[in-house]
Amino acid sequence: MKVLEAIKAGSKFLKEKNIPTYILDSELLLSKSLKKPREEILINLDQNINKKVLEDFNKYLLRRSKKEPIAYLFGEKEFWSKNFFVNKDTLIPRPETELLVSKLVTIFKKKKIIILDIGTGTGCIIVSLLSELKNSNGMAIDISREAILVAKKNACKFKLSDRIKFLHKPFEELYGKKFDLIVSNPPYIKRKDIKNLSDDIKKFEPKMALDGGNDGLDLIKKIIYKSKKILKINGMLALEIGSEQIKKVSKILIDNKFKINCIIKDYRNNVRCVIAEYK
Ligand SMILES: C[S@@+](CC[C@H](N)C(=O)[O-])C[C@H]1O[C@@H](n2cnc3c(N)ncnc32)[C@H](O)[C@@H]1O
């Protein structure tokens, strides 16, 4: 079989299984099976494929047809132009989170700060920040032991292990340290809305990374209260939030003596991040 035929057959199969991105996914899965970049296989459509590659491709197609995200199939996801290890115990890093990283890099460039990343998951936020803020150091905390293992692997991959301390425990139990910046992309989906998420998310991503309690704000509120105790005066809290949460989150921040510094909108014009200063 040739590359073109395989891509077509794979797309057809995924389309029948209602995978919306069936062509792209078929190309990506074949390129992974061939261990070559997608761009390269697309200019060699006549290339023959051997039996082993075809077997790998079919295995990937089957898993993808059951809605398993490509990032979990490959064990990696690009974020901030770096390939992060991911697995089923970690949320797949999202582009909205890059917007937050980008803003924080602009604010803190050339400064020397201590950062806490609450709910670090793959470590994508703290690793990306520290790869830019060369004079700074960080701490990353997660309630999931498995996530901390992945985050440590990523810190090691990007040679940042000596600048990040990892803690496996609930952030509520963190005492005795003060930070210049606390950043978090916490679980913020309303519990009752989880069942309405796409299968890719609700069947595969960790519940612990999604569930924000009855109103979606459980963790956000707790992070704001905790931050008051562990931020330095004039320290910053940077939160990723759900697209309809800005009003409520702003109120909680202001009621707790934070001054809103900036908000960040996503590509759909929804407010998705808020940065506030503790006064
Ligand atoms: C939405 S994920 C974010 C992962 C990563 N920071 C990112 O942006 O891709 C939230 C993370 O918070 C962690 N988490 C949930 N409750 C926690 C708690 N009480 N203390 C620490 N981490 C918690 C979850 O295990 C999960 O890894």
PDBQT file of the ligand as one rigid body, heavy atoms in Angstrom, charges set to zero:
ROOT
HETATM    1  C1  LIG A 301      -6.742  21.858  34.686  1.00  0.00    +0.000 C 
HETATM    2  S1  LIG A 301      -5.376  20.883  35.243  1.00  0.00    +0.000 S 
HETATM    3  C2  LIG A 301      -4.047  21.954  34.778  1.00  0.00    +0.000 C 
HETATM    4  C3  LIG A 301      -2.761  21.254  34.420  1.00  0.00    +0.000 C 
HETATM    5  C4  LIG A 301      -1.671  22.184  33.867  1.00  0.00    +0.000 C 
HETATM    6  N1  LIG A 301      -1.322  23.212  34.816  1.00  0.00    +0.000 N 
HETATM    7  C5  LIG A 301      -2.097  22.790  32.555  1.00  0.00    +0.000 C 
HETATM    8  O1  LIG A 301      -2.359  24.007  32.514  1.00  0.00    +0.000 OA
HETATM    9  O2  LIG A 301      -2.170  22.074  31.555  1.00  0.00    +0.000 OA
HETATM   10  C6  LIG A 301      -5.536  21.053  36.986  1.00  0.00    +0.000 C 
HETATM   11  C7  LIG A 301      -4.537  20.283  37.829  1.00  0.00    +0.000 C 
HETATM   12  O3  LIG A 301      -4.824  20.582  39.201  1.00  0.00    +0.000 OA
HETATM   13  C8  LIG A 301      -4.595  19.421  39.974  1.00  0.00    +0.000 C 
HETATM   14  N2  LIG A 301      -5.336  19.575  41.237  1.00  0.00    +0.000 N 
HETATM   15  C9  LIG A 301      -6.667  19.435  41.457  1.00  0.00    +0.000 A 
HETATM   16  N3  LIG A 301      -6.956  19.686  42.743  1.00  0.00    +0.000 NA
HETATM   17  C10 LIG A 301      -5.788  20.019  43.359  1.00  0.00    +0.000 A 
HETATM   18  C11 LIG A 301      -5.426  20.387  44.692  1.00  0.00    +0.000 A 
HETATM   19  N4  LIG A 301      -6.330  20.500  45.656  1.00  0.00    +0.000 N 
HETATM   20  N5  LIG A 301      -4.122  20.645  44.960  1.00  0.00    +0.000 NA
HETATM   21  C12 LIG A 301      -3.190  20.551  43.990  1.00  0.00    +0.000 A 
HETATM   22  N6  LIG A 301      -3.469  20.202  42.715  1.00  0.00    +0.000 NA
HETATM   23  C13 LIG A 301      -4.756  19.949  42.396  1.00  0.00    +0.000 A 
HETATM   24  C14 LIG A 301      -5.059  18.292  39.078  1.00  0.00    +0.000 C 
HETATM   25  O4  LIG A 301      -4.485  17.057  39.468  1.00  0.00    +0.000 OA
HETATM   26  C15 LIG A 301      -4.591  18.781  37.693  1.00  0.00    +0.000 C 
HETATM   27  O5  LIG A 301      -3.309  18.288  37.398  1.00  0.00    +0.000 OA
ENDROOT
TORSDOF 0
